[in-house]
Each structure stands twice: as C-alpha cells, then as structure tokens.
Amino acid sequence: FSTAITITEQPVSVSVPVGYSFSLRCRAEGRTSLQYQWFCQHQSVCCPIPGATKQDLPITAQQTQLYTCRVNDVYKNAVFSDWVKVEVHQCVARGLPPQLWRGEPVIVLNPTEQQVEVGKPLQLQCAAMGVPAPTYQWYRNGNLLEHQKKKKLWITHAKVSDSGTYLCCASNSHGEHWTNAVDIHIGEQSQPTPALLQVCHFLFLVATGKIALLVGNNRYQHHPNLMAPVTDVFELSRLLKQLGFQVVSLLD
C-alpha cells in the first residue's frame, strides 16, 4: 500500500548579507508520518546536511548555495522540494541591512554609465538583497523592457536606438526598490583628431628621449594674423634637430 506525498509549502530563495540568520521552510502532507532531509549543493556537489531532518532548516549565511528538501513516508515514497538559492552578499555597505530589516529589497549594486560602440555588446548589472529574493525589471526612458527581467541586462549588438536612461526595479512581497538611473550612449567610435595624435606622439617622446615642443601661433582674436611664427618654428626646429632633439611642432 502506498500513497502520494504532497508538498504544501515550498522553500523560497533569498538574497541576504553574509552572517544573516534565517530559516528555510518546507511543509508536506501524506497519509503516514513523514521524514525530512535537507540537501545543499555548492560547486556542483550535492550532499545531505547532517542533522537537517526537520521541516525548518536554520541557516547563518556564509556563501551562496542551493538547497532542496527530500520528504519520505514509511512506504519509502519520496518527493523533493524545489531547489532554492541562498544568495550571499559578501560586501555590503556599512549600515545595510538596517537593524529593523524585514526582507524588503535593498539595492547593493547599481548599474554604471557607459558609452558603447554600435554593434558591440551592452551589459548593465544590478543586485538587491531581499527575503524572498527580489525579482527584477529593467526600464529605458521610463518604458518597461519586456524581456529584461534579470539582474544583468544584456544586449548582444547595441544599436543607436538603445541609447537612453536605464534603471531597474527590484521587488518582492515586502515592497520595491529602484536602482540609480544611468545614461547609456550608443554611437560610432570616434577617431582621434590630428592634434590629439600629435600630443600622443609628444607624450611618447617625453618618455623615451630628449625632445623639444615648439608651438607657433599665427592667429589671434584681437590682433592681425602674424607671419613670423611659421618661419620661427621652422628655423628653431632645424637647429634643435642638429643638436639631437626630437622635435614636435604645433601651429595654431
């Protein structure tokens, strides 16, 4: 004679700071007495937890792990609960979570502003603590992004139209919390100007040898244009090269 076991309360995933104490819960019903055994998985190794044979599993968070509970009856029927994730944040800003924290979402990682070249991948990331673990929803320019519902927003090939102001909402049964808003610019890669290339060459020479920087300015806002700076730079450049200098000349 055998009978089914029904899990009536599944454990739920949480996202908590290191050192936080809480319990995972599992409840089941059957026609006979039931036995519980909790398992954890870390780095692809799944092991029973010694002594974890009650409906509630007390945990003091140390590292991110997966957990499940096996329920047996006297006829050796067995069912497993859902796998749940206990995500542990090692680095949390001082003062978080507040002493009266009841599990509402608390943002611990905000996205950052970026400039991305067209066609390159765009990745934004955020993270929040919460009990139960928060769900995520990304927005651009105030508009919900239908398929961006994870901590990481990923766009494989960014387009100009992907530019805008992004933020994410983390929510659970206790409330919601929004990340900072960040501006994302998608555009063509800018080419260095000739003047910038000259400056880069100058800086290279500074690091490698004896150099001279000559600046000749012909044009002034409130004075007629001059002619001498051009010839002066040319003559000084020739003389300095004879003395063994590397010369960088900039005009106007």
C-alpha positions in Angstrom: 0.0 0.0 0.0 1.4 3.4 -1.0 0.2 6.9 -1.0 1.3 10.2 -2.6 3.2 12.9 -0.7 2.1 16.5 -1.4 4.4 19.4 -0.7 2.1 22.2 0.6 4.8 24.8 1.2 7.9 25.1 -0.9 11.0 26.8 0.4 11.8 30.2 -1.2 15.0 31.7 -2.5 16.6 34.6 -0.5 19.3 37.2 -1.1 20.9 38.2 2.2 24.1 39.7 3.7 26.9 37.4 5.0 26.2 36.4 8.6 22.4 36.9 8.3 20.4 34.2 10.2 17.1 32.8 8.9 15.3 29.5 8.2 14.2 27.7 5.0 10.8 26.1 5.4 9.2 23.0 3.8 5.8 21.6 4.6 4.3 18.4 3.2 1.2 16.2 3.7 0.8 12.4 3.5 -1.3 9.6 4.9 1.5 8.4 7.1 4.2 10.1 9.2 6.8 11.9 7.1 10.5 12.3 7.4 12.5 15.3 6.1 16.1 15.6 4.9 17.7 18.7 3.6 20.4 18.8 0.9 22.8 21.5 -0.2 24.7 22.0 -3.5 27.8 24.0 -3.9 30.1 23.9 -6.9 28.1 21.1 -8.5 28.4 18.8 -5.4 25.1 17.8 -3.8 25.3 16.5 -0.2 22.8 15.7 2.6 23.2 18.1 5.5 24.0 16.2 8.7 21.2 16.5 11.3 19.0 18.6 9.0 15.9 16.4 9.4 13.3 18.9 10.4 10.7 20.9 8.5 12.7 24.1 9.1 16.4 24.5 8.2 18.2 27.2 10.2 21.0 28.9 8.2 23.6 31.5 9.0 24.5 32.8 5.6 28.2 32.3 4.7 28.3 31.5 1.0 25.9 31.2 -2.0 24.4 27.7 -2.2 21.4 25.8 -3.5 19.1 23.8 -1.2 16.4 21.2 -1.5 14.4 19.1 0.9 13.5 15.4 0.5 10.3 14.1 2.1 9.8 10.4 2.8 7.0 8.3 4.2 7.1 4.9 5.8 6.4 3.2 2.4 9.7 4.6 1.1 7.9 7.0 -1.2 9.9 10.2 -1.6 9.5 13.7 -3.2 11.9 16.6 -3.4 11.0 20.2 -2.9 12.0 22.9 -5.4 15.7 23.8 -5.5 16.1 27.3 -4.0 19.1 29.6 -4.0 20.5 31.3 -0.9 22.5 34.2 -2.4 25.0 35.7 0.0 26.5 39.1 -0.5 30.0 39.3 1.0 30.4 43.1 0.6 27.6 45.2 1.8 27.8 49.0 2.5 28.0 49.7 6.2 24.6 50.1 7.8 22.9 47.7 5.4 20.7 46.0 6.0 19.1 48.2 8.7 18.6 46.6 12.1 14.9 46.5 11.6 15.2 45.0 8.1 12.2 42.7 7.4 13.3 41.5 4.0 12.2 44.3 1.7 14.5 44.9 -1.3 17.8 46.7 -0.6 19.9 47.7 -3.6 23.6 46.6 -3.1 24.9 47.1 -6.7 23.8 49.9 -9.0 24.4 50.0 -12.8 27.1 52.3 -14.2 27.0 54.8 -17.0 28.6 53.6 -20.3 29.5 54.6 -23.8 29.3 51.7 -26.2 30.2 51.5 -29.9 27.4 50.5 -32.3 27.3 46.7 -32.8 29.2 46.0 -29.5 27.5 44.2 -26.5 25.9 46.3 -23.8 25.7 44.9 -20.3 24.2 46.5 -17.3 24.2 44.9 -13.8 22.5 45.5 -10.5 21.8 43.4 -7.4 19.5 43.6 -4.4 19.0 41.8 -1.2 15.6 40.6 -0.1 13.6 37.8 1.6 12.2 36.4 -0.5 14.8 37.0 -3.2 13.7 40.0 -5.3 12.6 39.8 -8.9 14.0 42.4 -11.4 12.5 44.6 -14.1 14.6 47.0 -16.3 13.3 50.2 -17.8 14.7 52.5 -20.6 13.4 56.1 -20.6 10.6 55.1 -18.3 9.4 52.3 -20.6 9.3 48.7 -19.4 11.7 46.4 -21.3 9.6 43.3 -21.7 12.4 40.7 -21.8 14.9 42.3 -19.4 13.9 40.6 -16.1 17.3 39.5 -14.6 20.0 41.2 -12.6 22.0 41.5 -15.8 20.7 43.4 -18.7 22.3 42.1 -21.9 22.1 43.4 -25.4 24.3 41.4 -27.8 24.6 44.0 -30.6 23.8 47.6 -29.4 22.0 50.0 -31.7 21.8 53.8 -31.6 18.2 53.4 -30.5 19.4 51.5 -27.4 20.7 54.8 -26.0 18.8 56.3 -23.1 18.4 56.4 -19.4 18.2 53.0 -17.8 17.2 51.8 -14.3 15.9 48.6 -12.7 13.2 47.9 -10.1 13.8 45.1 -7.6 10.6 43.9 -5.9 9.3 41.2 -3.6 6.3 40.7 -1.3 7.6 43.4 1.1 7.9 46.2 -1.5 10.2 47.5 -4.2 13.4 49.5 -4.5 14.8 51.3 -7.6 18.4 51.5 -8.7 20.1 54.7 -9.7 19.2 55.9 -13.2 22.2 55.8 -15.6 22.7 57.3 -19.0 23.9 55.0 -21.8 25.2 56.3 -25.1 25.5 54.1 -28.2 27.5 55.7 -31.0 30.1 55.2 -33.7 33.7 55.0 -32.4 35.2 58.5 -32.5 38.5 58.8 -34.4 41.4 60.8 -32.8 42.0 64.2 -34.2 45.3 65.1 -35.8 46.1 67.4 -32.9 45.4 64.6 -30.4 47.7 62.3 -32.3 50.5 64.9 -32.2 50.0 65.2 -28.4 50.2 61.5 -28.0 53.4 61.4 -30.1 54.8 64.2 -27.9 54.0 62.2 -24.7 55.7 59.2 -26.2 58.8 61.2 -26.9 58.8 62.6 -23.4 59.0 59.0 -22.1 61.8 57.9 -24.5 64.3 60.7 -25.1 65.4 64.4 -25.5 62.6 66.3 -27.0 61.5 69.8 -27.8 57.9 71.1 -28.2 57.5 74.1 -30.5 54.2 76.0 -30.7 53.7 78.6 -33.3 50.5 80.7 -33.1 49.7 82.8 -36.1 46.1 83.8 -35.4 44.8 85.9 -32.5 41.3 87.0 -31.8 42.1 90.7 -31.3 45.3 91.1 -33.4 46.1 90.9 -37.1 47.5 87.5 -38.2 51.3 87.1 -37.8 53.7 85.5 -40.3 56.9 85.2 -38.2 55.8 82.2 -36.0 55.8 79.9 -39.0 59.3 80.7 -40.0 60.5 80.8 -36.4 59.2 77.3 -35.8 60.8 76.1 -39.0 64.2 77.6 -38.1 64.2 76.5 -34.5 63.1 73.0 -35.4 66.1 72.7 -37.8 68.6 73.9 -35.2 67.2 71.7 -32.4 67.3 68.6 -34.6 71.0 69.4 -35.3 71.5 69.4 -31.5 70.0 65.9 -31.2 66.5 66.8 -30.1 63.3 65.1 -31.2 61.0 68.0 -32.3 57.3 68.2 -32.1 55.8 71.3 -33.9 52.3 72.6 -33.4 50.8 75.5 -35.3 47.8 77.5 -34.2 
